[in-house]
Amino acid sequence: MVIAYALINCDLDHKSEVMKKLSQLPGILELVQLDAAYDILIKLELETVEELKETIKGHLRKMPHIRNSIALVAIEGKGTFVEQE
């Protein structure tokens, strides 16, 4: 399994439309609106790196009203980090 996150900037007038289209992509686990430098955060989980590439390059980055995006691929997950005192 490959887990990745993507930060997305979109045309704000079309944010709802973009979020609806993003929710239909394969492997979407989470979809969150942000009030930050980026407009949307998604979490994806796919079987292979090739599937991830196809989803990001072949679908997400070709969607209308998406201005830019950055994909972050998780190398290793250990769950939630909590510092012990």
N, CA, C and O atoms as a Tinker XYZ file with bonds, in Angstrom:
   340  protein
     1  N      0.832000   -1.188000    0.000000    73     2
     2  CA     0.000000    0.000000    0.000000    64     1     3
     3  C      0.879000    1.255000    0.000000    63     2     4     5
     4  O      1.929000    1.309000    0.640000    81     3
     5  N      0.417000    2.237000   -0.727000    73     3     6
     6  CA     1.102000    3.523000   -0.797000    64     5     7
     7  C      0.153000    4.585000   -0.257000    63     6     8     9
     8  O     -0.986000    4.700000   -0.710000    81     7
     9  N      0.628000    5.356000    0.712000    73     7    10
    10  CA    -0.167000    6.445000    1.280000    64     9    11
    11  C      0.470000    7.754000    0.867000    63    10    12    13
    12  O      1.688000    7.918000    0.929000    81    11
    13  N     -0.376000    8.690000    0.441000    73    11    14
    14  CA     0.114000   10.002000    0.034000    64    13    15
    15  C     -0.886000   11.069000    0.454000    63    14    16    17
    16  O     -2.065000   10.797000    0.681000    81    15
    17  N     -0.384000   12.271000    0.549000    73    15    18
    18  CA    -1.198000   13.446000    0.831000    64    17    19
    19  C     -0.993000   14.411000   -0.326000    63    18    20    21
    20  O      0.082000   14.445000   -0.925000    81    19
    21  N     -2.007000   15.186000   -0.641000    73    19    22
    22  CA    -1.854000   16.211000   -1.669000    64    21    23
    23  C     -2.458000   17.503000   -1.154000    63    22    24    25
    24  O     -3.569000   17.527000   -0.624000    81    23
    25  N     -1.704000   18.572000   -1.320000    73    23    26
    26  CA    -2.167000   19.923000   -1.011000    64    25    27
    27  C     -2.543000   20.567000   -2.335000    63    26    28    29
    28  O     -1.786000   20.500000   -3.303000    81    27
    29  N     -3.709000   21.188000   -2.376000    73    27    30
    30  CA    -4.260000   21.676000   -3.639000    64    29    31
    31  C     -4.715000   23.114000   -3.514000    63    30    32    33
    32  O     -5.355000   23.493000   -2.533000    81    31
    33  N     -4.380000   23.914000   -4.519000    73    31    34
    34  CA    -4.949000   25.254000   -4.682000    64    33    35
    35  C     -5.923000   25.194000   -5.839000    63    34    36    37
    36  O     -5.625000   24.621000   -6.887000    81    35
    37  N     -7.087000   25.787000   -5.643000    73    35    38
    38  CA    -8.084000   25.786000   -6.706000    64    37    39
    39  C     -8.708000   27.175000   -6.823000    63    38    40    41
    40  O     -8.504000   28.039000   -5.970000    81    39
    41  N     -9.470000   27.369000   -7.893000    73    39    42
    42  CA   -10.233000   28.600000   -8.032000    64    41    43
    43  C    -11.312000   28.589000   -6.953000    63    42    44    45
    44  O    -12.154000   27.691000   -6.922000    81    43
    45  N    -11.289000   29.571000   -6.083000    73    43    46
    46  CA   -12.188000   29.556000   -4.928000    64    45    47
    47  C    -13.660000   29.558000   -5.318000    63    46    48    49
    48  O    -14.494000   29.029000   -4.582000    81    47
    49  N    -13.988000   30.138000   -6.453000    73    47    50
    50  CA   -15.381000   30.137000   -6.912000    64    49    51
    51  C    -15.858000   28.738000   -7.280000    63    50    52    53
    52  O    -17.059000   28.509000   -7.418000    81    51
    53  N    -14.936000   27.810000   -7.439000    73    51    54
    54  CA   -15.276000   26.446000   -7.864000    64    53    55
    55  C    -14.849000   25.399000   -6.836000    63    54    56    57
    56  O    -14.750000   24.217000   -7.166000    81    55
    57  N    -14.597000   25.813000   -5.609000    73    55    58
    58  CA   -14.078000   24.901000   -4.588000    64    57    59
    59  C    -15.008000   23.717000   -4.342000    63    58    60    61
    60  O    -14.534000   22.585000   -4.238000    81    59
    61  N    -16.307000   23.943000   -4.248000    73    59    62
    62  CA   -17.252000   22.852000   -4.009000    64    61    63
    63  C    -17.236000   21.850000   -5.153000    63    62    64    65
    64  O    -17.263000   20.640000   -4.927000    81    63
    65  N    -17.192000   22.350000   -6.367000    73    63    66
    66  CA   -17.147000   21.488000   -7.553000    64    65    67
    67  C    -15.860000   20.658000   -7.560000    63    66    68    69
    68  O    -15.894000   19.460000   -7.843000    81    67
    69  N    -14.740000   21.289000   -7.250000    73    67    70
    70  CA   -13.455000   20.586000   -7.205000    64    69    71
    71  C    -13.483000   19.512000   -6.128000    63    70    72    73
    72  O    -13.028000   18.392000   -6.360000    81    71
    73  N    -14.010000   19.838000   -4.957000    73    71    74
    74  CA   -14.060000   18.857000   -3.869000    64    73    75
    75  C    -14.934000   17.658000   -4.248000    63    74    76    77
    76  O    -14.607000   16.518000   -3.921000    81    75
    77  N    -16.020000   17.917000   -4.924000    73    75    78
    78  CA   -16.895000   16.815000   -5.352000    64    77    79
    79  C    -16.157000   15.901000   -6.328000    63    78    80    81
    80  O    -16.226000   14.678000   -6.208000    81    79
    81  N    -15.451000   16.492000   -7.294000    73    79    82
    82  CA   -14.696000   15.698000   -8.261000    64    81    83
    83  C    -13.555000   14.936000   -7.588000    63    82    84    85
    84  O    -13.303000   13.776000   -7.915000    81    83
    85  N    -12.870000   15.585000   -6.654000    73    83    86
    86  CA   -11.790000   14.915000   -5.931000    64    85    87
    87  C    -12.308000   13.716000   -5.150000    63    86    88    89
    88  O    -11.639000   12.684000   -5.081000    81    87
    89  N    -13.479000   13.840000   -4.568000    73    87    90
    90  CA   -14.044000   12.750000   -3.760000    64    89    91
    91  C    -14.307000   11.498000   -4.595000    63    90    92    93
    92  O    -14.457000   10.408000   -4.043000    81    91
    93  N    -14.363000   11.643000   -5.905000    73    91    94
    94  CA   -14.633000   10.513000   -6.794000    64    93    95
    95  C    -13.359000    9.833000   -7.303000    63    94    96    97
    96  O    -13.435000    8.821000   -8.000000    81    95
    97  N    -12.198000   10.378000   -6.963000    73    95    98
    98  CA   -10.941000    9.758000   -7.378000    64    97    99
    99  C    -10.725000    8.450000   -6.624000    63    98   100   101
   100  O    -11.159000    8.316000   -5.480000    81    99
   101  N    -10.059000    7.488000   -7.254000    73    99   102
   102  CA    -9.771000    6.239000   -6.550000    64   101   103
   103  C     -8.801000    6.471000   -5.394000    63   102   104   105
   104  O     -7.873000    7.274000   -5.499000    81   103
   105  N     -9.024000    5.766000   -4.300000    73   103   106
   106  CA    -8.095000    5.793000   -3.175000    64   105   107
   107  C     -8.237000    6.940000   -2.207000    63   106   108   109
   108  O     -7.437000    7.049000   -1.278000    81   107
   109  N     -9.226000    7.807000   -2.385000    73   107   110
   110  CA    -9.387000    8.952000   -1.477000    64   109   111
   111  C     -9.876000    8.457000   -0.106000    63   110   112   113
   112  O    -10.928000    7.828000    0.004000    81   111
   113  N     -9.091000    8.755000    0.925000    73   111   114
   114  CA    -9.475000    8.405000    2.297000    64   113   115
   115  C    -10.039000    9.604000    3.045000    63   114   116   117
   116  O    -10.995000    9.477000    3.810000    81   115
   117  N     -9.442000   10.766000    2.818000    73   115   118
   118  CA    -9.872000   11.986000    3.497000    64   117   119
   119  C     -9.813000   13.154000    2.523000    63   118   120   121
   120  O     -8.983000   13.194000    1.613000    81   119
   121  N    -10.714000   14.097000    2.740000    73   119   122
   122  CA   -10.808000   15.292000    1.910000    64   121   123
   123  C    -11.189000   16.426000    2.843000    63   122   124   125
   124  O    -12.269000   16.411000    3.434000    81   123
   125  N    -10.295000   17.427000    2.982000    73   123   126
   126  CA   -10.475000   18.474000    3.983000    64   125   127
   127  C    -10.280000   19.852000    3.350000    63   126   128   129
   128  O     -9.320000   20.074000    2.613000    81   127
   129  N    -11.204000   20.779000    3.646000    73   127   130
   130  CA   -11.011000   22.173000    3.246000    64   129   131
   131  C    -10.055000   22.829000    4.226000    63   130   132   133
   132  O    -10.112000   22.575000    5.430000    81   131
   133  N     -9.183000   23.669000    3.707000    73   131   134
   134  CA    -8.214000   24.364000    4.543000    64   133   135
   135  C     -8.416000   25.873000    4.439000    63   134   136   137
   136  O     -8.927000   26.380000    3.440000    81   135
   137  N     -8.009000   26.568000    5.477000    73   135   138
   138  CA    -7.963000   28.028000    5.463000    64   137   139
   139  C     -6.497000   28.391000    5.687000    63   138   140   141
   140  O     -6.101000   28.859000    6.755000    81   139
   141  N     -5.710000   28.158000    4.641000    73   139   142
   142  CA    -4.259000   28.314000    4.748000    64   141   143
   143  C     -3.700000   28.641000    3.368000    63   142   144   145
   144  O     -4.425000   29.102000    2.487000    81   143
   145  N     -2.410000   28.399000    3.191000    73   143   146
   146  CA    -1.768000   28.656000    1.898000    64   145   147
   147  C     -2.342000   27.758000    0.805000    63   146   148   149
   148  O     -2.314000   28.125000   -0.370000    81   147
   149  N     -2.857000   26.596000    1.171000    73   147   150
   150  CA    -3.525000   25.700000    0.236000    64   149   151
   151  C     -5.001000   25.630000    0.602000    63   150   152   153
   152  O     -5.377000   25.899000    1.743000    81   151
   153  N     -5.830000   25.271000   -0.365000    73   151   154
   154  CA    -7.285000   25.266000   -0.170000    64   153   155
   155  C     -7.843000   23.918000    0.259000    63   154   156   157
   156  O     -8.839000   23.855000    0.980000    81   155
   157  N     -7.198000   22.836000   -0.185000    73   155   158
   158  CA    -7.724000   21.490000    0.056000    64   157   159
   159  C     -6.571000   20.550000    0.384000    63   158   160   161
   160  O     -5.481000   20.665000   -0.177000    81   159
   161  N     -6.826000   19.619000    1.300000    73   159   162
   162  CA    -5.889000   18.545000    1.634000    64   161   163
   163  C     -6.604000   17.229000    1.390000    63   162   164   165
   164  O     -7.731000   17.035000    1.844000    81   163
   165  N     -5.946000   16.318000    0.667000    73   163   166
   166  CA    -6.509000   14.984000    0.512000    64   165   167
   167  C     -5.502000   13.950000    0.977000    63   166   168   169
   168  O     -4.291000   14.156000    0.897000    81   167
   169  N     -6.022000   12.839000    1.462000    73   167   170
   170  CA    -5.203000   11.684000    1.820000    64   169   171
   171  C     -5.648000   10.544000    0.917000    63   170   172   173
   172  O     -6.838000   10.255000    0.798000    81   171
   173  N     -4.677000    9.904000    0.285000    73   171   174
   174  CA    -4.959000    8.800000   -0.626000    64   173   175
   175  C     -4.252000    7.544000   -0.159000    63   174   176   177
   176  O     -3.191000    7.606000    0.463000    81   175
   177  N     -4.847000    6.409000   -0.462000    73   175   178
   178  CA    -4.190000    5.121000   -0.240000    64   177   179
   179  C     -4.454000    4.268000   -1.470000    63   178   180   181
   180  O     -5.601000    3.969000   -1.801000    81   179
   181  N     -3.385000    3.884000   -2.136000    73   179   182
   182  CA    -3.497000    3.082000   -3.341000    64   181   183
   183  C     -2.581000    1.871000   -3.230000    63   182   184   185
   184  O     -1.688000    1.834000   -2.384000    81   183
   185  N     -2.807000    0.888000   -4.085000    73   183   186
   186  CA    -2.045000   -0.359000   -4.029000    64   185   187
   187  C     -0.586000   -0.186000   -4.446000    63   186   188   189
   188  O      0.310000   -0.762000   -3.829000    81   187
   189  N     -0.347000    0.610000   -5.496000    73   187   190
   190  CA     1.014000    0.724000   -6.036000    64   189   191
   191  C      1.374000    2.186000   -6.307000    63   190   192   193
   192  O      0.508000    3.058000   -6.371000    81   191
   193  N      2.657000    2.423000   -6.460000    73   191   194
   194  CA     3.147000    3.751000   -6.817000    64   193   195
   195  C      2.630000    4.138000   -8.201000    63   194   196   197
   196  O      2.325000    5.305000   -8.447000    81   195
   197  N      2.531000    3.175000   -9.094000    73   195   198
   198  CA     2.007000    3.449000  -10.438000    64   197   199
   199  C      0.564000    3.947000  -10.380000    63   198   200   201
   200  O      0.201000    4.878000  -11.098000    81   199
   201  N     -0.257000    3.334000   -9.532000    73   199   202
   202  CA    -1.640000    3.787000   -9.369000    64   201   203
   203  C     -1.676000    5.200000   -8.798000    63   202   204   205
   204  O     -2.498000    6.021000   -9.206000    81   203
   205  N     -0.782000    5.478000   -7.851000    73   203   206
   206  CA    -0.699000    6.814000   -7.274000    64   205   207
   207  C     -0.315000    7.840000   -8.348000    63   206   208   209
   208  O     -0.927000    8.903000   -8.444000    81   207
   209  N      0.693000    7.516000   -9.148000    73   207   210
   210  CA     1.111000    8.421000  -10.224000    64   209   211
   211  C     -0.037000    8.693000  -11.184000    63   210   212   213
   212  O     -0.259000    9.838000  -11.579000    81   211
   213  N     -0.763000    7.655000  -11.559000    73   211   214
   214  CA    -1.884000    7.814000  -12.481000    64   213   215
   215  C     -2.973000    8.699000  -11.876000    63   214   216   217
   216  O     -3.548000    9.537000  -12.570000    81   215
   217  N     -3.253000    8.519000  -10.599000    73   215   218
   218  CA    -4.277000    9.325000   -9.937000    64   217   219
   219  C     -3.859000   10.788000   -9.857000    63   218   220   221
   220  O     -4.654000   11.682000  -10.147000    81   219
   221  N     -2.608000   11.032000   -9.464000    73   219   222
   222  CA    -2.131000   12.417000   -9.320000    64   221   223
   223  C     -1.922000   13.069000  -10.687000    63   222   224   225
   224  O     -2.494000   14.122000  -10.966000    81   223
   225  N     -1.111000   12.452000  -11.531000    73   223   226
   226  CA    -0.764000   13.061000  -12.815000    64   225   227
   227  C     -1.877000   12.930000  -13.852000    63   226   228   229
   228  O     -2.122000   13.860000  -14.621000    81   227
   229  N     -2.541000   11.796000  -13.875000    73   227   230
   230  CA    -3.525000   11.537000  -14.909000    64   229   231
   231  C     -4.900000   12.098000  -14.628000    63   230   232   233
   232  O     -5.680000   12.323000  -15.553000    81   231
   233  N     -5.211000   12.328000  -13.351000    73   231   234
   234  CA    -6.555000   12.791000  -13.004000    64   233   235
   235  C     -6.536000   14.130000  -12.262000    63   234   236   237
   236  O     -7.056000   15.129000  -12.759000    81   235
   237  N     -5.937000   14.141000  -11.077000    73   235   238
   238  CA    -5.978000   15.331000  -10.219000    64   237   239
   239  C     -5.415000   16.564000  -10.929000    63   238   240   241
   240  O     -6.068000   17.607000  -10.962000    81   239
   241  N     -4.245000   16.459000  -11.483000    73   239   242
   242  CA    -3.597000   17.639000  -12.073000    64   241   243
   243  C     -4.222000   18.076000  -13.392000    63   242   244   245
   244  O     -3.883000   19.137000  -13.915000    81   243
   245  N     -5.118000   17.279000  -13.926000    73   243   246
   246  CA    -5.803000   17.647000  -15.168000    64   245   247
   247  C     -7.213000   18.173000  -14.921000    63   246   248   249
   248  O     -7.908000   18.555000  -15.863000    81   247
   249  N     -7.634000   18.194000  -13.667000    73   247   250
   250  CA    -8.980000   18.671000  -13.345000    64   249   251
   251  C     -9.105000   20.168000  -13.590000    63   250   252   253
   252  O     -8.187000   20.934000  -13.295000    81   251
   253  N    -10.248000   20.578000  -14.131000    73   251   254
   254  CA   -10.481000   22.022000  -14.279000    64   253   255
   255  C    -10.522000   22.703000  -12.910000    63   254   256   257
   256  O    -10.958000   22.108000  -11.925000    81   255
   257  N    -10.078000   23.920000  -12.861000    73   255   258
   258  CA   -10.132000   24.794000  -11.681000    64   257   259
   259  C     -9.093000   24.473000  -10.616000    63   258   260   261
   260  O     -9.075000   25.127000   -9.573000    81   259
   261  N     -8.221000   23.482000  -10.845000    73   259   262
   262  CA    -7.092000   23.256000   -9.937000    64   261   263
   263  C     -5.924000   24.056000  -10.484000    63   262   264   265
   264  O     -5.477000   23.848000  -11.612000    81   263
   265  N     -5.437000   24.983000   -9.653000    73   263   266
   266  CA    -4.344000   25.864000  -10.090000    64   265   267
   267  C     -2.986000   25.218000   -9.888000    63   266   268   269
   268  O     -2.126000   25.304000  -10.764000    81   267
   269  N     -2.778000   24.574000   -8.750000    73   267   270
   270  CA    -1.535000   23.841000   -8.517000    64   269   271
   271  C     -1.736000   22.848000   -7.385000    63   270   272   273
   272  O     -2.709000   22.918000   -6.635000    81   271
   273  N     -0.787000   21.920000   -7.280000    73   271   274
   274  CA    -0.857000   20.913000   -6.226000    64   273   275
   275  C      0.546000   20.428000   -5.911000    63   274   276   277
   276  O      1.474000   20.568000   -6.708000    81   275
   277  N      0.668000   19.858000   -4.731000    73   275   278
   278  CA     1.920000   19.238000   -4.327000    64   277   279
   279  C      1.551000   17.906000   -3.671000    63   278   280   281
   280  O      0.668000   17.848000   -2.814000    81   279
   281  N      2.231000   16.850000   -4.079000    73   279   282
   282  CA     1.975000   15.521000   -3.531000    64   281   283
   283  C      3.091000   15.154000   -2.565000    63   282   284   285
   284  O      4.270000   15.387000   -2.832000    81   283
   285  N      2.701000   14.584000   -1.454000    73   283   286
   286  CA     3.643000   14.149000   -0.420000    64   285   287
   287  C      3.426000   12.663000   -0.198000    63   286   288   289
   288  O      2.345000   12.254000    0.226000    81   287
   289  N      4.424000   11.856000   -0.476000    73   287   290
   290  CA     4.294000   10.404000   -0.347000    64   289   291
   291  C      4.881000    9.974000    0.990000    63   290   292   293
   292  O      6.014000   10.316000    1.328000    81   291
   293  N      4.094000    9.221000    1.741000    73   291   294
   294  CA     4.547000    8.725000    3.041000    64   293   295
   295  C      5.525000    7.578000    2.825000    63   294   296   297
   296  O      5.231000    6.626000    2.102000    81   295
   297  N      6.684000    7.676000    3.455000    73   295   298
   298  CA     7.701000    6.632000    3.325000    64   297   299
   299  C      7.439000    5.508000    4.315000    63   298   300   301
   300  O      7.529000    4.327000    3.979000    81   299
   301  N      7.116000    5.898000    5.535000    73   299   302
   302  CA     6.896000    4.909000    6.578000    64   301   303
   303  C      5.944000    5.510000    7.600000    63   302   304   305
   304  O      6.131000    6.647000    8.032000    81   303
   305  N      4.941000    4.764000    7.981000    73   303   306
   306  CA     3.994000    5.247000    8.976000    64   305   307
   307  C      4.139000    4.508000   10.288000    63   306   308   309
   308  O      4.290000    3.286000   10.306000    81   307
   309  N      4.093000    5.231000   11.364000    73   307   310
   310  CA     4.193000    4.633000   12.693000    64   309   311
   311  C      2.989000    5.002000   13.557000    63   310   312   313
   312  O      3.007000    4.784000   14.769000    81   311
   313  N      1.947000    5.557000   12.948000    73   311   314
   314  CA     0.822000    6.010000   13.734000    64   313   315
   315  C      1.059000    7.427000   14.231000    63   314   316   317
   316  O      1.909000    8.147000   13.708000    81   315
   317  N      0.312000    7.811000   15.230000    73   315   318
   318  CA     0.401000    9.158000   15.772000    64   317   319
   319  C      1.573000    9.281000   16.730000    63   318   320   321
   320  O      1.753000    8.445000   17.616000    81   319
   321  N      2.363000   10.320000   16.549000    73   319   322
   322  CA     3.502000   10.564000   17.422000    64   321   323
   323  C      3.059000   11.390000   18.607000    63   322   324   325
   324  O      2.495000   12.471000   18.437000    81   323
   325  N      3.305000   10.904000   19.788000    73   323   326
   326  CA     2.991000   11.646000   21.004000    64   325   327
   327  C      4.251000   11.644000   21.855000    63   326   328   329
   328  O      4.781000   10.591000   22.211000    81   327
   329  N      4.716000   12.840000   22.173000    73   327   330
   330  CA     5.922000   12.951000   22.981000    64   329   331
   331  C      5.592000   12.669000   24.448000    63   330   332   333
   332  O      4.640000   13.221000   25.000000    81   331
   333  N      6.383000   11.813000   25.061000    73   331   334
   334  CA     6.207000   11.479000   26.474000    64   333   335
   335  C      7.002000   12.436000   27.333000    63   334   336   337
   336  O      8.133000   12.790000   27.001000    81   335
   337  N      6.411000   12.854000   28.441000    73   335   338
   338  CA     7.126000   13.758000   29.361000    64   337   339
   339  C      7.883000   12.982000   30.398000    63   338   340
   340  O      8.542000   13.575000   31.253000    81   339
